[in-house]
Amino acid sequence: MKKNHLLTPGPTPVPAEVLLCMANPIIHHRTPEYEEIFAQVKKGLAALFQTRQDVLVLSSSGTGAMEAAVINLLSAGDTALVVNAGKFGKRWADICRAFKVNTEIIEVAWGQAVHPQAVADALKANPQIKAVFTTHSETSTGVLHDIKTIAAIVAGYPETVLVVDAITALGATAVPMDDWGLDVVVTGSQKALMMPPGLACIALSQKAWKLTETSQLPKYYFDLKKEKKSQAKNQTAYTPAISLIIALRKSLSMIEQEGLSKVHRRHQLLAEATRSAVAALGLELLAPESPSPALTAVKSPPGVEVSALRGLLSKKYGVTIAGGQDHLKGKIFRIAHLGYMSTFDTIIAVSALEMALKELGHPVQLGTGVKAAQKILINL
Amino acid sequence: MKKNHLLTPGPTPVPAEVLLCMANPIIHHRTPEYEEIFAQVKKGLAALFQTRQDVLVLSSSGTGAMEAAVINLLSAGDTALVVNAGKFGKRWADICRAFKVNTEIIEVAWGQAVHPQAVADALKANPQIKAVFTTHSETSTGVLHDIKTIAAIVAGYPETVLVVDAITALGATAVPMDDWGLDVVVTGSQKALMMPPGLACIALSQKAWKLTETSQLPKYYFDLKKEKKSQAKNQTAYTPAISLIIALRKSLSMIEQEGLSKVHRRHQLLAEATRSAVAALGLELLAPESPSPALTAVKSPPGVEVSALRGLLSKKYGVTIAGGQDHLKGKIFRIAHLGYMSTFDTIIAVSALEMALKELGHPVQLGTGVKAAQKILINL
């Protein structure tokens, strides 16, 4: 008997209550019953995005919603500023370039947060910039960017919008779209929403909706104006992923029941506990300065192969953690605190890490990390 | 206690065995376990498409795969020929136009099949046509087009491809992609695949892959060359809808177990039984000449409001059928034979129809349609 523990920053574990929603007989979406469900989903998403704008649901991965942001706001030849501080920051640049948007990049070392001043300088230097694209929580490095400050900077430019990939941030930390003045917020279902992958969500400010009026990039499946019209009537432009929508209603109601600030605090404490354990074990964080509450990226200690560590954790302990991506492959491992995670998921993560490191010959005093984590988790 | 019977041409009923797959704990997709599942899905899809080409899976509705076909084959300013014989034929034209493709239309009265000769004439008249877009089974009218003959015509043009929306055809009738020489075949999960909506599939011939080398339309999420590369390694370019993929493996294995020709014969007989019942009840088919085995469209008899009929069926009998779309709204109703449907689903459809018509004051001798259906269904 081996119990499996999914501790990756997406996909994340899905509560049985949510999984079971998907085992119900499928219903037709052109029915009052479905429309009532969709109305509840919209309400739950608006609470999560902390916005009075419409949060639109798309049947796609989070990347689909990222593409939707680019193609609905911009035209070929427009200029965009992209904060590239990891794999998902780079994705904004890749999408912009695929659609022939002039793309200026702020390059940030992977593991560091962008200096908001760098955004201010870039905007000042180039008044052509129509949109700033950034991640909030960078999943590839475990960094949380200071979106509040960046938003205040972009707000000074009446013709420029801020587009935020909050795919691992939303639900793990506060993303108060309206209060901070974020123009576009994008997320995916398989992160803090405690859902399987397959749905993406996107919300636009009035400033961003105004840009959709002039955008010339061709679009059909991801046409947000068409979606806005349909979703106002609790429908979607095309057949929605019905079973996922129904499951989402359940997961959103679980988030509502726990209370958003408690959900955020839980993520925060799990992350702090993990970081404290990592320090107690003498390991080094990739992003000690601006850590995300969604996940913790840890440098693999000398002599320990990440692939061997992950393999042992998976095979012997049923614990799945993530490795590094792109040039961080083999250099770091990533432990998530994302979504349906609580005290003992973190205890499992730290405990399994200790045992596996010891088995791989790395000097570890068993229980040291667990003890450090417990000291923090007792407050949860 | 009211039992629900979903008899619409998408979404369609999902077997409990498939639904329960989605209630299993989520697994990570970057694992050998997932890759083995995906490999089986690819094999099952290739058998269904009757092709040796790769069948690619996308996380989107069927419309997403339709868009993928257009943007991966063509460039703005290219010329396409579209067969518009219903709502979904029209969608090809809408997508082509959204991407600034010159779009020639063959207009066909809704309820009729296109004359293959019309395609031959159009191709002869305009050598610029790079792609012919058509539906196979038109869901809005219940017509099955003669794709085999059309494919033979298009095959005579070495620079022109045939793109087939087989969203309701595939699995309901034979779509032998390689044998017929179809260049692109598109489907969605919520039809004969006996799955919830949320996945789409697309396969390209070598002739179509060649066109992807010159296509200039911008693309990112639906970039099929990138997907082909990833899916060759049993991965996807972006996070897949994992739970739907796992469910799809199950539904494909059920199709394989029944045997594809038996699956097609089942659809054929359910459709014939329904048509026979409709005739016995003195009702008129919308598409008597080229009926699809996926669904049957019936003209509402004088004095019977489609909305009243559908409402009564739904409220009193728990039977959901579809109405007409666009200009056929209020004029027809549609009964599906699509996917997880067997003898008694058709008996239920006919029986409920008889009872509801009688209750609405239409002269019906109860049991007449059922008897006609039984005579055919006894052979299944």
Interface residues (C-beta under 8 A of the other chain):
Chain A: N4 L6 T8 G10 P11 T12 P13 V14 A16 L19 L20 M22 A23 N24 P25 I26 I27 H28 H29 T31 S59 S60 S61 G62 T63 G64 E67 A76 D94 I95 A98 F99 K100 G188 Q190 P196 P197 G198 L217 P218 K219 Y220 Y221 F222 D223 Y238 T239 P240 A241 I242 S243 L244 S314 T320
Chain B: N4 L6 T8 G10 P11 T12 P13 V14 A16 L19 L20 M22 A23 N24 P25 I26 I27 H28 H29 T31 S59 S60 S61 G62 T63 G64 E67 A76 D94 I95 A98 F99 K100 G188 Q190 P196 P197 G198 L217 P218 K219 Y220 Y221 F222 D223 Y238 T239 P240 A241 I242 S243 L244 S314 T320
